[in-house]
Amino acid sequence: MPWYAWLILLVAIGSIVGGLLMLKDSAKKLPLTDEQLKRVHERNAEMDAKEARDR
């Protein structure tokens, strides 16, 4: 492969890796109250039960 093809390949890979690292750094955990967390857990339990019934 010519040198410029390697250069384009390196730039593309660097762009993908850089974008993933930026996405990882910008991800934040959601601060939920105890009540919101309880509702989320209840909803997950309901969906699991519904899935079990549907099978």
C-alpha positions as CSV (number, residue, x, y, z in Angstrom):
1,M,0.0,0.0,0.0
2,P,1.2,3.5,-0.7
3,W,2.2,5.8,2.2
4,Y,-0.9,8.0,1.9
5,A,-3.2,5.0,2.2
6,W,-1.5,4.2,5.5
7,L,-1.9,7.8,6.6
8,I,-5.6,7.8,5.8
9,L,-6.1,4.5,7.7
10,L,-4.2,5.9,10.7
11,V,-6.3,9.1,10.7
12,A,-9.5,7.1,10.5
13,I,-8.6,4.8,13.3
14,G,-7.4,7.7,15.4
15,S,-10.6,9.5,14.8
16,I,-12.7,6.5,15.9
17,V,-10.6,5.9,19.0
18,G,-10.6,9.6,19.9
19,G,-14.4,9.8,19.5
20,L,-14.9,6.8,21.8
21,L,-12.6,8.2,24.4
22,M,-14.4,11.5,24.4
23,L,-17.7,9.7,24.7
24,K,-16.4,7.8,27.7
25,D,-15.1,10.9,29.4
26,S,-18.4,12.8,28.9
27,A,-20.6,10.0,30.3
28,K,-22.0,10.9,33.6
29,K,-24.0,8.8,36.1
30,L,-27.5,10.0,36.7
31,P,-28.1,11.2,40.2
32,L,-31.5,9.5,41.1
33,T,-33.4,10.0,44.3
34,D,-34.3,6.9,46.4
35,E,-37.9,7.1,45.2
36,Q,-36.9,7.3,41.5
37,L,-34.5,4.3,42.0
38,K,-37.3,2.4,43.7
39,R,-39.6,3.0,40.7
40,V,-37.0,1.9,38.3
41,H,-36.5,-1.3,40.2
42,E,-40.2,-1.9,40.3
43,R,-40.6,-1.3,36.6
44,N,-37.7,-3.7,35.8
45,A,-39.3,-6.4,38.0
46,E,-42.6,-5.9,36.1
47,M,-41.0,-6.2,32.7
48,D,-39.0,-9.3,33.8
49,A,-42.3,-10.9,35.0
50,K,-44.0,-9.9,31.7
51,E,-41.2,-11.4,29.7
52,A,-41.3,-14.6,31.7
53,R,-45.1,-14.9,31.1
54,D,-44.7,-14.3,27.4
55,R,-42.2,-17.1,27.0
